[in-house]
Amino acid sequence: MRAVMDVGTNSVRLLVARRTPQGVEPLRREIRIVRLGQGVDAAGRLNPEAVERTLKALQELAALVPVGVPVRAFATSAVRDASNGREFAQLAEERLGFPVEILSGPEEAQLSFAGAAWSVRPIGLPEPISVIDVGGGSTEIYTGLSSGELLGGGSCQVGAVRMLERFITAHPLRPEEQLAMEEDIRRLLAPLAEKTMAYRPKTLIGVGGTATSLAAIIQNMEEYSDEKVTGSALSLEDLRKAYARLGRLTLEERRKLPTLQPGREDVIVTGAAILIQAAELSGFTEIYVSAWDLLYAGLGLP
């Protein structure tokens, strides 16, 4: 049995699982929305209140890990980009009793790719496969094979929280802010999409909270399930319709959606915009979804 904790820009997550002959059996999955990356794009530093929220949530999650189970913890974009990120990691280690690794963009992408590629092996999707991870502070797209072999890819500073703070001031979305955001996303993603297309990928897989939340919403699930969203295929047209619908809703109306995690009601639209623009720029009309990402890969997959 092992545990993995992920300190993201928008949320912190815990997975406790054990290895089986078939792969990995999840025993406990938890998530807390903490918005650690609040203000990092503008200030370049982690906000003290956000730091304290996150540390408290991490301590709550750590208390759920059975005694004696080894824990691997890592942090991604917000901590990586912040000038006081190393201070945060040190403080977290003091509170938790185990180290928190700060992953580089390529390390984060490699883990996300490994988790997603492993989860869809039974489906036999056409290869090469590109995996997109829309995070709160950054987006990674890496291309490779279902065996886990990476061909290449990259990371860019386009994230759901980052775009929200730069452009969006009202919900429902204001058309002029929405248009400005979409144009900036396209501009920033274009070099990464061009790099992705050079590998001639046949399949695009979306991982992370944006992709899984949209899959649950589009499929009209009454209760979210990792198992149900993993392997599902979303057409670009369905994604555009969901994005338009969500953009017309107030925050309160979005909170009433049964499968949308509380705290994700504002960033779901910015995340959807990133996912759609990335698919369009890369020439895809369909996105497969996997709930298996760097959290699962952090366990060490077979």
Sine and cosine of phi, psi and omega as CSV:
sin_phi,cos_phi,sin_psi,cos_psi,sin_omega,cos_omega
0.00,0.00,0.67,-0.74,0.00,-1.00
-0.63,-0.78,0.31,-0.95,0.04,-1.00
-0.77,-0.64,0.56,-0.83,0.06,-1.00
-0.75,-0.66,0.68,-0.73,0.07,-1.00
-0.84,-0.54,0.70,-0.71,-0.03,-1.00
-0.88,-0.48,0.85,-0.52,0.03,-1.00
-0.98,-0.19,0.99,-0.14,-0.05,-1.00
-0.99,-0.12,-0.03,-1.00,0.01,-1.00
-0.94,0.33,-0.58,0.81,-0.05,-1.00
-0.96,-0.28,-0.48,0.88,-0.11,-0.99
-0.58,-0.82,0.29,-0.96,0.19,-0.98
-0.88,-0.48,0.63,-0.78,-0.10,-0.99
-0.74,-0.67,0.46,-0.89,0.05,-1.00
-0.77,-0.64,0.68,-0.73,0.15,-0.99
-0.76,-0.65,0.83,-0.56,0.15,-0.99
-0.92,-0.38,0.80,-0.60,-0.10,-1.00
-0.48,-0.88,0.21,-0.98,0.10,-0.99
-0.75,-0.67,0.49,-0.87,0.03,-1.00
-0.98,0.20,0.63,-0.77,0.08,-1.00
-0.76,-0.64,0.20,-0.98,0.06,-1.00
-0.84,0.54,-0.44,0.90,-0.01,-1.00
-1.00,0.05,-0.21,0.98,-0.02,-1.00
0.62,-0.79,-0.95,-0.31,-0.09,-1.00
-0.76,-0.65,0.73,-0.68,0.08,-1.00
-0.93,-0.38,0.95,-0.32,0.03,-1.00
-0.92,0.38,0.73,-0.68,0.03,-1.00
-0.96,-0.28,-0.54,0.84,0.03,-1.00
-0.45,-0.90,0.71,-0.70,0.06,-1.00
-0.75,-0.66,0.77,-0.64,-0.01,-1.00
-0.68,-0.73,0.49,-0.87,0.06,-1.00
-0.60,-0.80,0.60,-0.80,0.10,-0.99
-0.75,-0.66,0.78,-0.63,0.08,-1.00
-0.99,0.11,0.87,-0.49,-0.10,-1.00
-0.83,-0.56,-0.33,0.94,-0.01,-1.00
0.80,0.60,0.78,0.62,0.03,-1.00
-0.85,0.52,-0.54,0.84,-0.06,-1.00
-0.99,0.16,0.15,0.99,-0.01,-1.00
-0.82,0.57,0.88,-0.47,0.07,-1.00
0.99,0.15,-0.07,1.00,-0.05,-1.00
-0.90,0.43,-0.61,0.79,-0.03,-1.00
-0.87,0.50,-0.62,0.78,-0.04,-1.00
-1.00,0.05,-0.68,0.74,-0.12,-0.99
-1.00,-0.05,-0.42,0.91,-0.04,-1.00
0.98,0.21,0.10,0.99,-0.02,-1.00
-0.71,-0.71,0.42,-0.91,0.11,-0.99
-0.97,0.25,0.74,-0.68,0.02,-1.00
-0.94,0.33,0.73,-0.69,-0.03,-1.00
-0.82,0.57,-0.64,0.77,0.01,-1.00
-0.92,0.39,-0.65,0.76,0.03,-1.00
-0.91,0.41,-0.62,0.79,0.05,-1.00
-0.87,0.49,-0.72,0.69,-0.04,-1.00
-0.92,0.40,-0.64,0.77,0.07,-1.00
-0.85,0.53,-0.70,0.71,-0.07,-1.00
-0.94,0.35,-0.69,0.72,0.02,-1.00
-0.88,0.47,-0.65,0.76,0.03,-1.00
-0.89,0.46,-0.70,0.72,0.01,-1.00
-0.90,0.43,-0.64,0.77,0.02,-1.00
-0.90,0.44,-0.64,0.77,0.03,-1.00
-0.91,0.42,-0.62,0.79,0.05,-1.00
-0.89,0.46,-0.69,0.72,-0.01,-1.00
-0.93,0.37,-0.66,0.75,0.00,-1.00
-0.88,0.48,-0.55,0.84,0.00,-1.00
-0.93,0.36,-0.28,0.96,0.00,-1.00
-1.00,0.06,-0.18,0.98,-0.01,-1.00
-0.98,0.18,0.80,-0.60,0.02,-1.00
-0.83,0.56,0.57,-0.82,-0.01,-1.00
-0.85,0.52,0.72,-0.69,0.05,-1.00
1.00,-0.01,-0.15,0.99,0.00,-1.00
-0.99,0.13,0.81,-0.58,0.00,-1.00
-0.92,0.38,0.60,-0.80,-0.04,-1.00
-0.86,-0.51,0.75,-0.66,0.18,-0.98
-0.94,-0.34,0.79,-0.61,-0.01,-1.00
-0.81,-0.59,0.65,-0.76,0.06,-1.00
-0.60,-0.80,0.42,-0.91,0.00,-1.00
-0.88,-0.48,0.46,-0.89,-0.09,-1.00
-0.87,-0.49,-0.73,-0.68,-0.29,-0.96
-0.81,0.59,-0.77,0.64,-0.10,-1.00
-0.87,0.50,-0.71,0.70,0.00,-1.00
-0.95,0.32,-0.63,0.78,0.00,-1.00
-0.88,0.47,-0.64,0.77,-0.10,-1.00
-1.00,0.08,-0.40,0.91,-0.11,-0.99
-0.97,0.23,0.62,-0.79,0.01,-1.00
-0.91,0.40,-0.41,0.91,0.03,-1.00
-0.96,-0.28,0.41,0.91,-0.01,-1.00
-0.88,0.47,-0.66,0.75,0.00,-1.00
-0.92,0.38,-0.56,0.83,0.07,-1.00
-0.89,0.45,-0.66,0.75,0.04,-1.00
-0.88,0.48,-0.73,0.69,-0.02,-1.00
-0.87,0.49,-0.63,0.77,0.01,-1.00
-0.92,0.38,-0.68,0.74,0.02,-1.00
-0.90,0.43,-0.64,0.76,0.03,-1.00
-0.89,0.46,-0.66,0.75,0.03,-1.00
-0.89,0.46,-0.64,0.77,0.03,-1.00
-0.90,0.44,-0.63,0.77,-0.02,-1.00
-0.97,0.26,-0.61,0.80,-0.15,-0.99
-1.00,-0.06,-0.49,0.87,-0.02,-1.00
1.00,0.01,0.12,0.99,0.10,-1.00
-0.57,-0.82,0.43,-0.90,-0.10,-1.00
-0.95,0.32,0.44,-0.90,0.12,-0.99
-0.90,-0.44,0.93,-0.36,0.01,-1.00
-0.96,0.28,0.62,-0.78,0.14,-0.99
-0.98,-0.17,0.95,-0.32,-0.05,-1.00
-0.98,0.21,0.64,-0.77,0.17,-0.99
-0.96,0.27,0.23,-0.97,0.05,-1.00
-0.83,0.56,-0.75,0.66,0.03,-1.00
-0.89,0.45,-0.61,0.79,0.03,-1.00
-0.91,0.42,-0.68,0.73,0.03,-1.00
-0.87,0.49,-0.72,0.69,-0.02,-1.00
-0.90,0.43,-0.63,0.77,-0.02,-1.00
-0.89,0.45,-0.66,0.75,0.03,-1.00
-0.93,0.38,-0.69,0.73,0.03,-1.00
-0.87,0.49,-0.68,0.74,0.01,-1.00
-0.89,0.45,-0.71,0.70,-0.04,-1.00
-0.87,0.49,-0.70,0.72,0.00,-1.00
-0.90,0.45,-0.73,0.69,-0.03,-1.00
-0.92,0.39,-0.70,0.72,-0.03,-1.00
-0.88,0.48,-0.65,0.76,-0.01,-1.00
-0.91,0.42,-0.64,0.77,-0.11,-0.99
-0.93,0.37,-0.46,0.89,-0.08,-1.00
-0.98,-0.22,0.09,1.00,0.03,-1.00
-0.79,0.61,-0.70,0.71,-0.04,-1.00
-0.89,0.46,-0.40,0.92,-0.03,-1.00
-0.97,0.24,-0.47,0.88,0.00,-1.00
0.94,0.35,0.75,0.66,-0.02,-1.00
-0.94,0.34,0.50,-0.87,0.05,-1.00
-0.86,0.51,0.60,-0.80,-0.03,-1.00
-0.89,-0.46,0.34,-0.94,0.02,1.00
-0.92,0.40,0.33,-0.94,-0.01,-1.00
-0.92,-0.38,0.72,-0.69,0.17,-0.99
-0.97,-0.26,0.70,-0.71,0.03,-1.00
-0.90,-0.43,0.80,-0.60,0.04,-1.00
-0.92,-0.38,0.76,-0.65,0.03,-1.00
-0.86,-0.51,0.97,-0.25,0.04,-1.00
-1.00,0.03,0.96,-0.28,0.00,-1.00
-0.99,-0.14,-0.13,-0.99,0.02,-1.00
-0.96,0.26,-0.56,0.83,-0.06,-1.00
-0.92,-0.39,-0.34,0.94,-0.05,-1.00
-0.51,-0.86,0.25,-0.97,0.09,-1.00
-0.79,-0.61,0.75,-0.66,0.04,-1.00
-0.92,-0.39,0.66,-0.75,0.15,-0.99
-0.74,-0.67,0.88,-0.48,0.03,-1.00
-0.78,-0.62,0.54,-0.84,-0.05,-1.00
-0.87,-0.50,0.63,-0.78,0.00,-1.00
-0.12,-0.99,-0.39,-0.92,-0.05,-1.00
-0.92,-0.40,0.33,-0.94,-0.04,-1.00
-0.90,0.43,-0.30,0.95,0.07,-1.00
-0.93,0.36,-0.23,0.97,-0.05,-1.00
0.97,-0.23,-0.14,0.99,0.00,-1.00
-0.93,0.36,0.80,-0.60,0.01,-1.00
-1.00,-0.03,0.68,-0.73,0.10,-0.99
-0.99,-0.11,-0.55,0.84,0.03,-1.00
0.40,-0.92,0.02,-1.00,-0.01,-1.00
0.38,-0.93,-0.39,-0.92,-0.01,-1.00
-0.05,-1.00,-0.05,-1.00,-0.05,-1.00
-0.74,-0.67,0.55,-0.84,0.08,-1.00
-0.65,-0.76,0.38,-0.92,-0.10,-0.99
-0.99,0.14,0.85,0.52,0.08,-1.00
-0.82,-0.57,0.94,-0.34,-0.02,-1.00
-0.69,-0.73,0.30,-0.95,-0.08,-1.00
-0.90,0.43,-0.67,0.75,0.03,-1.00
-0.95,0.33,-0.68,0.73,-0.02,-1.00
-0.86,0.51,-0.72,0.70,0.00,-1.00
-0.94,0.35,-0.59,0.81,0.05,-1.00
-0.86,0.51,-0.75,0.66,-0.05,-1.00
-0.94,0.34,-0.49,0.87,-0.01,-1.00
-0.97,0.22,-0.57,0.82,-0.23,-0.97
-0.82,-0.57,-0.55,0.83,-0.24,-0.97
-0.99,-0.14,0.82,-0.57,0.01,-1.00
-0.87,-0.50,-0.11,0.99,-0.07,-1.00
-0.52,-0.86,0.46,-0.89,0.09,-1.00
-0.70,-0.71,0.84,-0.54,0.08,1.00
-0.84,0.55,0.37,-0.93,-0.05,-1.00
-0.91,0.42,0.60,-0.80,0.13,-0.99
-1.00,0.10,0.76,-0.64,-0.09,-1.00
-0.80,0.60,-0.65,0.76,-0.05,-1.00
-0.93,0.37,-0.59,0.81,0.04,-1.00
-0.94,0.33,-0.65,0.76,0.01,-1.00
-0.88,0.47,-0.70,0.71,0.00,-1.00
-0.90,0.43,-0.69,0.73,0.01,-1.00
-0.89,0.46,-0.65,0.76,0.03,-1.00
-0.89,0.45,-0.74,0.68,-0.03,-1.00
-0.88,0.48,-0.64,0.76,0.01,-1.00
-0.91,0.42,-0.64,0.77,0.00,-1.00
-0.93,0.36,-0.64,0.77,0.04,-1.00
-0.86,0.51,-0.73,0.69,-0.01,-1.00
-0.88,0.48,-0.69,0.72,-0.01,-1.00
-0.88,0.47,-0.69,0.72,-0.07,-1.00
-0.97,0.25,-0.54,0.84,-0.04,-1.00
-0.99,0.13,-0.38,0.93,-0.14,-0.99
-0.80,0.60,-0.73,0.68,0.00,-1.00
-0.89,0.46,-0.61,0.79,0.00,-1.00
-0.94,0.35,-0.64,0.77,0.04,-1.00
-0.90,0.44,-0.65,0.76,0.03,-1.00
-0.89,0.45,-0.66,0.75,0.04,-1.00
-0.90,0.44,-0.64,0.77,0.01,-1.00
-0.89,0.45,-0.71,0.70,-0.05,-1.00
-0.90,0.44,-0.41,0.91,0.00,-1.00
-0.89,0.45,-0.40,0.91,0.00,-1.00
-1.00,0.01,0.00,1.00,0.02,-1.00
0.78,0.63,0.82,0.58,0.01,-1.00
-0.93,0.38,0.53,-0.85,0.00,-1.00
-0.98,-0.20,-0.35,0.94,-0.09,-1.00
-0.68,-0.74,0.64,-0.77,0.09,-1.00
-0.90,-0.44,0.79,-0.62,0.02,-1.00
-0.88,-0.47,0.77,-0.64,0.06,-1.00
-0.98,-0.19,0.75,-0.66,0.07,-1.00
-0.84,-0.54,0.23,-0.97,0.02,-1.00
0.99,-0.12,0.15,-0.99,-0.12,-0.99
-0.89,0.45,-0.54,0.84,0.03,-1.00
-0.90,0.44,-0.78,0.62,-0.05,-1.00
-0.90,0.43,-0.71,0.70,-0.05,-1.00
-0.93,0.36,-0.61,0.79,0.03,-1.00
-0.91,0.42,-0.68,0.73,0.02,-1.00
-0.90,0.43,-0.61,0.79,0.04,-1.00
-0.87,0.49,-0.69,0.72,-0.01,-1.00
-0.92,0.40,-0.64,0.77,0.00,-1.00
-0.92,0.39,-0.72,0.69,-0.03,-1.00
-0.90,0.43,-0.57,0.82,0.00,-1.00
-1.00,0.07,0.06,1.00,0.04,-1.00
0.82,0.57,0.64,0.77,0.04,-1.00
-0.93,0.37,0.63,-0.78,0.09,-1.00
-1.00,0.09,-0.44,0.90,0.01,-1.00
-0.63,-0.77,0.74,-0.67,-0.05,-1.00
-0.93,0.37,0.60,-0.80,0.04,-1.00
-0.55,-0.84,0.85,-0.53,0.08,-1.00
-0.82,0.57,-0.66,0.75,-0.07,-1.00
-0.91,0.42,-0.60,0.80,-0.04,-1.00
-0.97,0.25,-0.56,0.83,-0.03,-1.00
-0.99,0.16,-0.50,0.87,-0.04,-1.00
-0.93,0.38,0.84,-0.55,-0.02,-1.00
1.00,-0.06,-0.14,0.99,0.02,-1.00
-0.96,0.27,0.48,-0.88,-0.02,-1.00
-0.91,-0.41,0.76,-0.65,0.01,-1.00
-0.91,-0.40,0.81,-0.58,0.06,-1.00
-0.97,0.25,0.46,-0.89,0.03,-1.00
-0.88,0.48,-0.56,0.83,0.01,-1.00
-0.91,0.42,-0.68,0.73,0.04,-1.00
-0.90,0.43,-0.61,0.79,0.04,-1.00
-0.90,0.43,-0.68,0.74,0.02,-1.00
-0.89,0.46,-0.67,0.75,0.01,-1.00
-0.90,0.44,-0.68,0.73,0.01,-1.00
-0.90,0.43,-0.67,0.75,0.03,-1.00
-0.88,0.48,-0.72,0.70,0.01,-1.00
-0.89,0.45,-0.68,0.73,-0.01,-1.00
-0.90,0.43,-0.73,0.68,-0.01,-1.00
-0.89,0.45,-0.60,0.80,-0.01,-1.00
-0.90,0.43,-0.41,0.91,0.00,-1.00
-1.00,0.07,-0.17,0.99,-0.07,-1.00
-1.00,0.00,0.46,-0.89,0.17,-0.99
-0.98,0.22,0.21,-0.98,0.05,-1.00
-0.87,0.49,-0.65,0.76,-0.02,-1.00
-0.90,0.44,-0.64,0.77,0.02,-1.00
-0.92,0.40,-0.62,0.79,0.05,-1.00
-0.92,0.39,-0.58,0.82,0.00,-1.00
-0.89,0.45,-0.39,0.92,-0.02,-1.00
-0.99,0.15,-0.16,0.99,0.05,-1.00
-0.92,0.38,0.82,-0.57,-0.20,-0.98
-0.90,0.44,-0.44,0.90,-0.08,-1.00
-0.96,-0.28,0.09,1.00,-0.01,-1.00
-1.00,-0.01,0.88,-0.47,-0.02,-1.00
-0.83,0.55,0.78,-0.63,0.08,-1.00
-0.82,0.57,0.74,-0.68,-0.06,-1.00
0.98,-0.18,-0.17,0.98,0.01,-1.00
-0.97,-0.24,0.05,1.00,-0.12,-0.99
-0.92,0.40,-0.43,0.90,0.02,-1.00
-1.00,0.01,-0.62,0.79,-0.08,-1.00
-1.00,0.10,-0.16,0.99,-0.01,-1.00
-0.90,0.43,-0.55,0.84,-0.01,-1.00
-0.97,0.25,-0.64,0.77,0.02,-1.00
-0.93,0.36,-0.61,0.79,0.07,-1.00
-0.90,0.44,-0.66,0.75,0.03,-1.00
-0.89,0.46,-0.65,0.76,0.02,-1.00
-0.87,0.49,-0.66,0.75,0.01,-1.00
-0.91,0.42,-0.72,0.69,-0.03,-1.00
-0.88,0.48,-0.69,0.72,-0.01,-1.00
-0.91,0.41,-0.73,0.69,-0.01,-1.00
-0.89,0.46,-0.64,0.77,0.01,-1.00
-0.89,0.45,-0.68,0.73,0.01,-1.00
-0.90,0.44,-0.70,0.71,0.00,-1.00
-0.89,0.46,-0.72,0.69,-0.03,-1.00
-0.91,0.42,-0.48,0.87,-0.04,-1.00
-1.00,-0.04,-0.02,1.00,0.09,-1.00
0.99,0.13,0.39,0.92,0.00,-1.00
-0.98,-0.19,0.58,-0.82,0.08,-1.00
-0.92,-0.39,0.04,1.00,-0.03,-1.00
-0.50,-0.87,0.61,-0.79,0.03,-1.00
-0.80,-0.60,0.82,-0.57,0.17,-0.99
-0.99,0.12,0.43,-0.90,-0.07,-1.00
-0.85,-0.53,0.62,-0.78,0.09,-1.00
-0.67,-0.74,0.73,-0.68,0.10,-1.00
-0.99,0.12,-0.10,0.99,0.02,-1.00
-1.00,-0.01,0.89,-0.46,-0.02,-1.00
-0.68,-0.73,-0.57,-0.82,-0.05,-1.00
-0.89,0.45,-0.42,0.91,0.02,-1.00
-0.89,0.45,-0.69,0.72,0.02,-1.00
-0.96,0.29,-0.66,0.75,0.00,-1.00
-0.89,0.45,-0.49,0.87,0.02,-1.00
-0.89,0.45,-0.32,0.95,0.05,-1.00
-0.96,0.28,-0.42,0.91,-0.11,-0.99
1.00,-0.04,1.00,-0.02,-0.06,-1.00
-0.99,0.15,0.43,-0.90,0.02,-1.00
-0.91,0.42,0.00,0.00,0.00,0.00
